[in-house]
Amino acid sequence: MQKIKKLGMLLDKTELGFENEGVFNPAVIADNNSIHLFYRAVRVGNYSSIGYCRLDTPDRVGKRHKKPILFPEHKYESQGIEDPRIAKVDDTYYMTYTAYDRINAAGAVATSRDLKKFEKRGVITPQLTYREYKHLVECSPGLNEKYFFHYKIFKEHGLGPEVAGKLKIWDKNLMFFPRRINGKFALLHRIHPGIQIVYFNSFEELTHEFWKDYFMNLEKHIVMDPMLYYESSHIGGGCPPIETEKGWLLIYHAAQDTPQGFKYHASAALLNLHNPQIEIARLKNPLISPTLKWEKEGIVNNIIFPSGAIVAEDHLYIYYGAADQRVGVATIKLNELLNQLKKD
């Protein structure tokens, strides 16, 4: 059985105006002998921006900025910039995040060459209504019924025509692979309840017609669907994949239905290096679960939400949001985790 060690709370909210309600769900990247952490900062009213700090060691904060590094500027992100992930592909850093405008939650991207200045590239996920989505995915045989979950929920709630006309499918948890696969960008994303993959050469390819064809063949793009007891509600991407000799290591989140409500865990899977849609293994039990008071009690209780990871001196460090209010970090020997995956 793998032995994960929780190293404690890394970040908590402050009295600063942009992060006085919570700080959580961080992106992290180690580069040029520095560890950079970009976290979701929430101010009262649930407005989110991206804060930044540099770590002196994997579990100790060095310099923490007093202003956000990214903040809402456009209509599509008017309520907030949420849940960043970051990966370096070639010579460019790609930060993905959820752009929220009070109605829609869409996947957006910002790029940088130096981790200081970021250029927003806009929303790259499909802009389809749930009605359009339903008609398209009905062409895909054998899908988990939960792929129709949100459509049914919104239909049952009888949304008015104004909201229904504006509401697009929620596509979140975007994570780039840190290198091209077969010459193309590889991007994981989450349409409830599973994790899917999309390949492309440039953002310009991701047109309305591209996504329509994609969803008509959705079963061909699924990487993982929920199947274990602790994934009973849904799963979604966590940390950008890490390349190892044994495969792509994917740390993901799993939502479990319990009598007390959802409980979110972090878990791990191993994907084929050449074709990430081939799942080699996934853990039979969660890797990290909410057990400490500050993980179980917060804005949303019982949440472990992994969103960034690094490898340092043969250890894997996983950074996670706790109870939608704080940032925690846990560690495990990388080979120990890979060996456990092979056993499971």
C-alpha positions in Angstrom: 0.0 0.0 0.0 1.4 3.4 -1.0 2.3 5.7 1.9 1.4 9.3 1.2 2.7 11.9 3.7 0.8 15.1 4.2 3.2 18.0 4.8 0.5 20.4 6.0 -1.2 23.6 5.0 1.0 25.6 2.6 -1.3 28.7 2.0 -4.3 30.2 3.7 -6.3 33.3 2.9 -5.1 36.8 4.0 -6.7 40.1 4.6 -5.7 41.3 1.1 -8.7 42.3 -0.9 -8.2 39.8 -3.7 -7.8 36.7 -1.5 -9.8 37.4 1.7 -12.2 34.5 1.2 -10.0 31.6 0.1 -6.8 30.4 -1.7 -6.8 27.0 -3.3 -6.5 24.7 -6.4 -2.9 25.8 -7.4 -0.9 25.3 -10.5 2.8 24.6 -10.0 5.8 24.2 -12.1 9.5 23.7 -11.4 11.7 25.6 -13.8 15.2 27.1 -13.7 15.8 26.0 -10.2 12.7 27.7 -8.9 9.3 26.4 -8.0 6.4 28.6 -9.1 2.9 28.3 -7.7 -0.1 30.0 -9.2 -3.2 29.7 -7.0 -6.9 30.5 -7.2 -7.5 33.6 -5.0 -11.1 34.4 -4.1 -12.4 37.6 -2.6 -15.7 38.0 -0.8 -18.5 37.5 -3.4 -16.8 34.5 -5.0 -14.7 36.6 -7.5 -11.6 34.7 -8.5 -8.2 35.8 -9.8 -4.8 34.1 -9.9 -2.3 34.8 -7.1 1.4 33.9 -7.2 4.2 32.8 -4.8 7.6 31.3 -5.2 8.6 28.3 -3.1 12.0 28.1 -1.4 11.5 24.3 -1.0 8.6 22.1 -2.1 6.9 22.7 1.2 8.0 26.2 2.2 6.8 29.5 0.8 9.3 32.1 -0.2 8.1 35.3 -1.8 4.3 35.8 -2.1 2.9 38.5 -4.3 0.4 41.0 -2.8 -1.4 41.5 -6.1 -2.9 38.9 -8.5 -0.8 38.0 -11.5 -4.0 37.4 -13.6 -7.5 38.9 -13.1 -10.8 39.1 -15.0 -10.7 41.4 -18.0 -13.2 40.0 -20.4 -16.9 39.3 -20.4 -16.3 35.5 -20.6 -14.4 35.6 -17.3 -16.4 38.4 -15.6 -17.1 36.4 -12.4 -13.6 34.9 -12.2 -10.5 33.1 -13.3 -10.5 29.8 -11.6 -8.5 26.6 -11.0 -5.3 27.1 -13.0 -3.0 24.4 -14.3 0.4 25.0 -16.1 2.7 23.1 -18.4 5.6 23.9 -20.6 5.4 22.7 -24.2 8.5 23.5 -26.3 9.6 27.0 -25.2 6.1 28.3 -24.1 4.3 28.0 -20.8 0.6 27.2 -21.2 -1.7 28.2 -18.2 -5.2 26.8 -18.5 -8.0 28.0 -16.3 -11.8 28.0 -16.0 -13.3 31.2 -17.1 -16.6 31.9 -15.3 -19.2 34.5 -16.1 -22.0 33.6 -13.6 -23.6 31.3 -16.2 -20.9 29.5 -18.2 -17.7 27.7 -17.1 -15.4 27.4 -20.0 -11.8 26.4 -20.5 -9.4 29.2 -21.4 -5.7 29.6 -22.0 -3.0 32.2 -21.3 0.6 31.8 -22.6 4.0 33.1 -21.4 7.6 32.9 -22.2 8.9 34.0 -18.8 6.2 33.2 -16.2 5.9 36.9 -15.5 3.8 38.3 -18.4 0.9 36.2 -19.7 -1.1 36.7 -22.9 -4.7 35.6 -22.8 -5.7 33.5 -25.8 -9.3 33.2 -24.9 -11.8 30.3 -24.5 -10.8 27.2 -26.5 -13.5 24.7 -25.3 -16.7 24.1 -27.3 -19.4 26.8 -27.2 -22.3 24.5 -27.7 -25.7 24.6 -25.9 -26.7 21.6 -23.9 -29.4 20.9 -26.5 -26.8 20.9 -29.3 -24.5 18.7 -27.2 -27.2 16.2 -26.5 -28.1 15.8 -30.1 -24.4 15.3 -31.0 -23.4 12.8 -28.3 -26.5 10.7 -29.0 -24.5 9.6 -32.1 -21.9 8.1 -29.8 -22.8 4.5 -28.8 -22.3 3.1 -25.4 -21.7 6.3 -23.5 -22.1 6.4 -19.7 -25.6 7.8 -19.0 -24.0 10.5 -16.8 -22.8 12.2 -20.0 -26.4 13.4 -20.2 -26.6 14.4 -16.5 -26.3 18.1 -16.9 -28.7 18.2 -19.8 -31.3 16.4 -17.7 -30.7 18.6 -14.7 -31.2 21.8 -16.6 -34.2 20.4 -18.5 -35.9 19.4 -15.2 -35.2 22.8 -13.7 -37.1 24.4 -16.6 -34.6 27.2 -17.3 -36.1 30.2 -18.9 -35.4 30.9 -22.6 -33.0 33.7 -21.8 -30.7 31.6 -19.6 -31.2 28.4 -21.7 -30.1 30.3 -24.8 -26.9 31.5 -23.1 -26.0 28.4 -21.2 -23.2 26.4 -22.8 -21.8 23.0 -21.8 -19.4 23.2 -18.9 -15.9 22.0 -20.0 -13.3 22.3 -17.2 -10.0 20.9 -15.9 -7.9 21.6 -18.9 -4.3 20.2 -18.7 -1.7 20.1 -21.4 0.7 17.2 -21.7 4.2 18.7 -21.3 5.3 17.7 -24.8 3.6 17.1 -28.2 2.3 13.6 -28.9 2.7 12.5 -32.6 3.5 16.1 -33.4 0.4 17.6 -31.9 -0.6 19.3 -28.7 -2.4 16.9 -26.4 -4.9 18.3 -24.0 -7.0 16.6 -21.3 -10.4 18.1 -20.4 -13.5 17.2 -18.5 -17.0 16.8 -19.8 -18.9 15.3 -16.9 -18.5 12.5 -15.7 -15.1 11.5 -17.3 -11.8 12.7 -18.7 -11.3 13.2 -22.4 -8.4 14.1 -24.7 -8.2 16.3 -27.7 -5.2 16.6 -30.2 -4.6 19.7 -32.3 -1.9 21.7 -34.1 -3.0 25.2 -33.2 -5.8 26.9 -31.3 -7.3 28.0 -34.7 -8.3 24.4 -35.4 -10.7 24.4 -32.4 -13.7 25.7 -34.4 -17.4 25.1 -33.9 -17.3 22.5 -36.7 -14.3 20.8 -35.1 -16.1 20.4 -31.8 -19.4 19.2 -33.5 -17.5 16.4 -35.2 -15.6 15.6 -31.9 -18.8 15.1 -29.9 -20.4 13.0 -32.6 -17.6 10.6 -31.9 -17.1 11.3 -28.2 -16.5 7.7 -27.3 -13.3 7.8 -29.3 -11.9 10.6 -27.2 -12.5 9.3 -23.7 -9.4 8.6 -21.6 -11.1 7.6 -18.3 -14.6 7.2 -16.9 -15.6 6.7 -13.3 -15.6 3.0 -12.3 -14.4 2.6 -8.7 -16.3 3.1 -5.4 -14.7 6.4 -4.6 -15.5 7.7 -8.1 -19.2 7.1 -7.7 -20.2 10.6 -8.9 -17.5 11.6 -11.4 -13.8 12.1 -12.0 -11.8 15.0 -13.5 -8.3 16.0 -14.3 -6.0 17.1 -11.5 -2.3 17.7 -12.2 -0.8 17.9 -15.7 0.5 14.5 -16.7 4.1 13.6 -15.6 6.2 11.5 -18.0 7.9 8.5 -16.4 9.5 5.4 -17.8 6.4 3.4 -17.0 3.9 5.8 -18.6 2.2 9.1 -18.1 1.4 9.5 -14.4 -2.0 11.3 -14.0 -3.1 12.6 -10.6 -6.8 13.2 -10.9 -9.7 14.1 -8.6 -12.6 11.7 -7.8 -15.9 12.7 -6.4 -17.7 10.1 -4.2 -21.4 10.2 -3.4 -21.9 9.7 0.3 -25.0 10.1 2.6 -23.3 13.3 3.9 -22.8 14.7 0.4 -19.8 14.7 -2.0 -16.4 13.7 -0.8 -13.5 14.6 -3.1 -10.3 12.5 -3.2 -7.0 12.6 -5.1 -6.0 9.4 -6.9 -3.6 8.3 -9.6 -3.6 6.5 -12.9 -0.9 5.4 -15.4 -1.5 6.0 -19.1 0.4 4.7 -22.1 3.2 7.0 -23.3 2.4 6.6 -27.0 -1.4 6.5 -26.7 -2.7 8.1 -23.5 -6.1 6.7 -24.1 -4.7 3.3 -23.1 -5.1 3.1 -19.4 -2.4 0.9 -17.8 -3.6 1.1 -14.2 -5.4 3.2 -11.6 -5.3 3.0 -7.9 -8.0 0.8 -6.3 -8.2 3.2 -3.3 -7.7 7.0 -3.1 -4.2 8.4 -2.8 -5.3 11.4 -0.7 -8.6 11.9 1.2 -9.9 14.6 3.4 -9.0 13.6 7.0 -7.7 16.7 8.7 -10.0 19.4 10.0 -8.8 22.0 7.6 -9.5 19.6 4.7 -12.9 18.7 5.9 -14.2 22.1 6.9 -14.2 25.2 4.8 -16.2 26.9 2.0 -17.1 23.5 0.7 -16.5 20.6 3.1 -14.6 17.4 2.4 -12.6 18.5 -0.6 -9.2 17.3 -1.8 -8.6 18.8 -5.2 -5.2 18.2 -6.8 -4.1 20.6 -9.4 -0.3 20.7 -9.5 2.6 18.3 -9.0 6.4 18.3 -9.3 9.1 15.7 -8.9 12.1 16.6 -6.7 14.8 14.2 -5.5 12.8 11.1 -6.3 9.7 12.3 -4.5 6.4 13.4 -6.0 4.9 16.5 -4.4 1.2 17.0 -4.9 -0.4 20.4 -4.4 -4.1 20.5 -3.7 -7.0 22.7 -2.7 -8.5 21.8 0.7 -12.2 22.5 1.4 -12.2 25.2 -1.3 -10.3 27.5 1.1 -6.7 26.5 1.6 -3.7 24.9 -0.2 -2.1 21.7 1.1 0.9 19.6 -0.1 1.6 15.9 0.2 4.5 13.7 -0.9 5.3 10.2 -1.8 8.3 8.4 -3.4 7.6 8.4 -7.1 8.8 4.8 -7.6 6.7 3.6 -4.7 3.6 5.1 -6.3 4.4 3.7 -9.7 5.0 0.2 -8.2 1.7 0.4 -6.4 -0.1 1.3 -9.7 1.5 -1.8 -11.3 0.2 -4.0 -8.5 -3.4 -2.5 -8.6 
